[in-house]
Amino acid sequence: MNCPKCGENKTVVVDKRHVGPMNWRRRLCGPCGHRFTTYERPAEEKPQHLGQSPSEGHKSIDAGKYLMIGK
């Protein structure tokens, strides 16, 4: 996860909680010390149409969607 302040990808998770269908994670950037929160929710998979193989189905590439809130 890239830091929204400095752009580095050297962040660590310092706290996490499962809140309803989402995962709440508090992250800390190693280089600049900025703390920020991310909320992760499962990707929604659309049902396959009749006659399509699994490779042709509509699947999300990402494992989840992220929302960052800088604090």
N, C-alpha and C positions, 0 to 999 in steps of 0.2 A: 504494500500500500504506500503510495507516494504522499509525502507531507504536503498539505495545502499551503504552508508558509514558505518553505525553502525548496520543495520539489524532490528532495532525497527519498530514496526507497528503503532506507534503513530505519524502519519503525518497528516497535515491539508492542505487543498487547500487554497492558498492565492490569486490566480488569475486564471481565466479560460476564454477561448475564443473559439468560434466555427470557425474553419478555414476549409472551404470547407467541405469535408465529415468527417473531424476529429475534435475531441475536444482537445484543448491544455490546459494543467493544470500545474500551477506552484505550487509546494508543498514545505512545510517546515517541517522538522523533529523537534519535540518538545524536545527530550532529547539532541541531539547533535547540533541542529541549522543548519544542512546542507540543502541547497535548491537544488531542482532538478526538471526537467521538464518531464512530461509524455504526450504522444500523444495517444489518444484513437480513434480507428476507429471501426465502426460496424462490427460484425462478418459476414462473407459471408455464407449464407445458400445455400446448394446444393439442387437442385430440387429433389423431391421424384420420385422414379421409379413407373411406372404404376403397380397397384395392391398392393402397400404397404400401410399399415395403417400409420397414423401420428407418432405413437410411433416407427415405424421401419425406418422412414425417417432419412436422414443425417442432424443432427442439431448440432450446436456448443454448447458445455457446457458453455463456458464463454460468458458473454455479450459483450465482446470486446477484442481486442488484445492490449497489452500495449508495448510501447517502452520507456525505460528510458534513459535519457541523463543527466549525472551528470555535474553540472556547479560549 
